[in-house]
Amino acid sequence: MRGNSFGNFLSLTTFGESHGVALGAIIDGCPAGVPLSIEDFRIDLSRRRPGQNEIVTSRNEKDKPELLSGVFEGKTIGTPICVIVRNEDAKSSDYEPNYFRAGHADRTWEEKFGHRDYRGGGRSSGRETIGRVIGATVAKKMLATSGINIIGFTKQIGPLSCEPTSIDEKEISSSKVRCPDPVLSNEMVELLAKCKQEGDSYGGIAQIRISGVQAGLGEPVFSKAKSRFAAAFMSVGGVIGTTLGNGENAAKQSGKDFHTGISGSEAVAGISSSAFGIQGGITNGEEIVFDVIFKPASTVGKKAKEGRHDPCIIPRAIPVLEAMAWLVIADLWLASRLDRVEMKS
């Protein structure tokens, strides 16, 4: 099986299955000298772990990281970094080898491999994303002094949607559904609590905003910054689409309405606020905005009522989307060091 690695210069390889002994990640390409501790991983993993509240899966995993290599005396040493998280609350008896859940990857994995780990979806489970969050911890620490900030929030769940005029990160963190609108947040919690009780589910939209990114990241042809982000977000389970900015709105606008001209603190010729941070496949220094669309969670009916499945995966998926964004930025940042050579006269 291929396709377990992501990135070119900062390379992440994830491993492990939902009901296996452990899951984890190997990060290669991180320079030496980056301050990094086990607490850094613990903080990030706590944001995506199951069992946080009544509207997510009741699988109670502590997700305690174990740092195996790549760090000495509190700093990276330039060698591969390996971190694992052991599974503690798997209920393998809930799954049958010859039962294929609708909407899940069970059947397609069986067709592809002929032999699979059917317990909790094996490697197709959302628990695989533990490794992505681990990788992003390294990426964030690498870019700690860059001024880059990445924040994700719930823009829509089912019929409930918001268009916030400002983003309060504390409000998002305190919301069980990671919605910046406190009134709408409560409505979303009520909706998902009802879903969980009735064995139903919803999809929706998450928005990812990336600020502080320097201009000039990304390759202009086959590795455009927008295509790297799109591939990263689409690799997350449950995602069925992504757009740079508000794609649906852009498709309806005329060119005169869409291309609104100059933005930023100073007038810079050729930089458009309508580009949502990427022009010609290259970052332009403005805020990068992506909407990421999720289908309704696949487990419904009797299994969903048992409580060990999320009625909507967006609240716990947002830290994963943020993680993928950090990995893309870090990889593009390392690549940019090869873009030009300053020749001495």
N, C-alpha and C positions, 0 to 999 in steps of 0.2 A: 504493500500500500504506500503510495506516494502522497504528496500534498500535505505534509505535516509541518512544513516550515514556511516562514514568512519573512520577507525582507532580504535585501542584498548586502548592505554594509553592516547594519545591525540585524543579525539573523536570530529569529525565534523559532525553536522547534518545541512543540508541545507533545505530551505523551500521556498515556493512561486511559482507563475506562471508568464509566460511572460507578460500577460495583467492584472494580479491581482493588488491589491493595492501596494504590496511591495514584494521584495525577501530578503532573508537574511540567516544568519547562527548562530548556537549556537555552541560554542567551549567549551568543558569540558575537564578537566585534565591539564590545564595550571597551573603551580605552581604560588604561590603568589610572588610578588616582581619584576615581569618583567616590565620594562618601556614600556608603550603603550599609544598612543594618537590617536585621531580621524584623525590627519594628516597622520599617518602611513597607515591607511586604504585608505585614499583619494589618496595618491600617487600610491599605487598598483592598485586600481580600475581604475585609469585614463589610465592605459596601456592596458586594455581590453575593454574599453567602446566603443560603436558604434559611428558613425558619426565623426571619427577622420580625414578622408581624402576622396578623391574622389573614391578610389578603395574598400571601405567597405560599409556596409549598411548605408543609410542616416538617419536611425532612430536616432534621436538626444536626447539621454539620458545623463544627467549630472552625473548620478550615484554618488550622494552625500550620504555618509554613515552617519548613525545615531547610535551612541553607546548607548545601552540601559542598559547594566549591566556588572558587572565583573571587573570594573576598578574604582579605587578611588585615587584621588590625583596623577594621572599620572602613577599609577602602578597597575598591576593585583592583585586581592585579593584572588585568588584561587577558586573563584566561577565561574559558567558558564558565559561566555562572549557572549553577544547577540548584533549583528549588523544588521541593515536593510538598504535597499536601495529602495526608492519609485520609481515606474514607473511613467513617466511623458509624454511620447510621443508614447503611444500605439495607433494603429489604428485598433480597433477590427472590424470595418465595412469591412475590407479587407478579412475577413474569413467567410466561410459558414459552418454551422454545418454538412451538409451532403456531403461535398466535401473532398475527401481524396487525399492529395498531394503525388505523386509518390516519393519514396525515403525517405519520412519523416516517423515519427512514428505514424501518424494519424490512419491508419487502424489497426495496431497491438494494439494500446491503446484501440481502440473501441472494438476489439475482446476480450481483456483481462478484461476491466472494464465495458463495456456496457454504461458507462456515463463518459464523459471526457470534459475538457476545450479545445475547438477547436480553441480558439483565439491565433494565433501565435504558436500553438503547446503546449500551456499550460506549463506543467512542463518538457516536452521533449524539450523545446526550449533551445538554447544556452545561454539564459539569466540566466538559472539555475546556470551557472558557476560563477556568481557573488559570491555566497556563498563559493565556493572553494577558490577564491582569498582572501576573507575575512579570511578564516581559515588559509591560508598560511601566511598572515600578522602576525598572532599570532605566528605561527611556526618559522618564520624568527626572530622575536624579541626574542623568547625563546633561539635561537641558535646564537644570535648576536655576541658573543665572541668566537664562536667555530672555526672560520676561514673557514667555509664552504661557497662555492660560487656556485650558480646554474645559468647557462646561456643557453638560448635556441635561436636558429636561424633557418631561413628558408634555408634548404639545396636544396630543389627542388620544383618548381611549374610547373606542366605540363611537357613540354619537356626541360625546362631550369633548369640546376642543377649545383652545385658548390661543390668543395672539398677544403675548405679553409685550408691553411697551418698554419694560425694563426687567432686568434679571437680578434677583436677589439670591445669591448662592446659599445663604442661611435658610431662606424660605424653602428652597428646593431640598436641602438636606433634612429639614424637619418634616417634610411631607412624606407620607408613606408611599405615595405614588410618584414622588419627585416632580411634582407640578408646582410652578412658581405662583400660581393663583390660589390663595388659601381657600376661597369659597368653592372653586371648581375642584380643588384637591379633595375636599370632603365629599363632594358629589361622586367623584371617581372611586373613592374608598367604599362608599355605600353601594355603588354599582358592582364593584368587584366582589364585595362580601356577598351580595345576592347571587352573583354568578357562581361563586364557590359553593354556596348552599344548593343551588339548582343544578350543578354539574355542567355549567356553560362556560364560555370564554369570549374574550374580545381581543381584537388587534388594535392598531392605532398608529400614531406617528411620534417619533422622538426627534428632537432637534439638537444638533451638535454645533456649538459655536467655538471657533478657534481664533483667539486674538494674540497679538504680539509676534506674529510670524514675519520674519524678514522677507523682503521681496527677493525673488530670484531662485526659489526652490522648485524643483520639478523639471522634467525633461520635456521638450516641446513636441515630441512625436509620439512614440509608443508608450512612454512612461510619464504621461502628463500627470500633474499633481491631482487633478480631478479624477482621473481614471484610477490612480493608486488609492485614493480615499474610497471611491465607489467599490472597488474590488475588496477593500478591507471591510467595509460595512456589509457588503453582500455575502461575505464569508460567515457572518454570524447567523446562527440558526433562527428561523422564523422571519428573517428579513426578506421581503419580496420586491423591494424597490428603494431607490435613493435618488435624490435630486440635489444639485447645487443650487442653493437658494430655494425660492418657491417656484418649482418647475411648472406646476399647473398654471399659475398666474402668468408666468413669463410666456407660455405658449399662446395666451390670449391677447397679449399686448402688441401694440405697434412698435416699430423700432424707435420712433420719436419718444414714446412713453417709457420704453424700457431703458434706453441709454440716457441716463439722467446727468451724465457729465462728471464733474470733479467732486471728490470727497476728501476727507482727511483734514488735518490741521493746516496744511499748506496746499495751495493749488499746484498739483503735479500733472503736467501735460500727459494725457493718455491713460490716466488711472481713473477707472470708472467704479462708482459705488454699486452699480448694477451687476458687476462681475462677481460679487460675493467672494472676493479675495483671490480669484484665480483668473488670469487672462492668458490666452495662448498656451494653456497648460502649465503656466508658471505663476507662482504666488506673486501678488502685487503689493503686499504690505498691508492690505486692508483685512478686516475681519472675514474669516472663512465660515460660511454657514451651509450646513447640510440638513435636509429633512430625510429621515430614514423610516420607511414604512414597514410595519409588521402585520403579518396575517394573524387571525385569532389563534390562540394556543391550541395545539392539536388534540390534547386529551380532554374529552368531554364525556358526559353521561356518568355511569356508575363509578368508573375509575376516578373521575374528577371529584366526585362527592367524597371520596375517601380522604381527600385533603393533601395528598403528597404531590400535587401538581399546581402550577401557577395558573390562575384564571386569565392572566395577562402577563406576558413576560417582559414588557417594556420597563417597569420599574427596576428590575434586576439586570436588564440588558443594557441600561444606560451606562453603568461603569465599564461594561465590556466595549461598547461603542467608543467611549472616551479612551479606553486602552488602545483600541485599534488606531485611533487618531494619533495618539502619542507615538505609537510604533512607526506610523507613516512619516510623521514629522521628523523623528530622530533619524530614520533611514535617509530621508531626503537631505537632512542637514549634514550628515556624514558624506553623502555623495557630492554635495556642493563644494566640498574642499578640493575636488578634482576638476572643477569647472574652468579654472583659469590659472595661469602661471605668471607671477610678477617677475619680469625679466629686468635685471640690472643693466643700466646703460653704461 
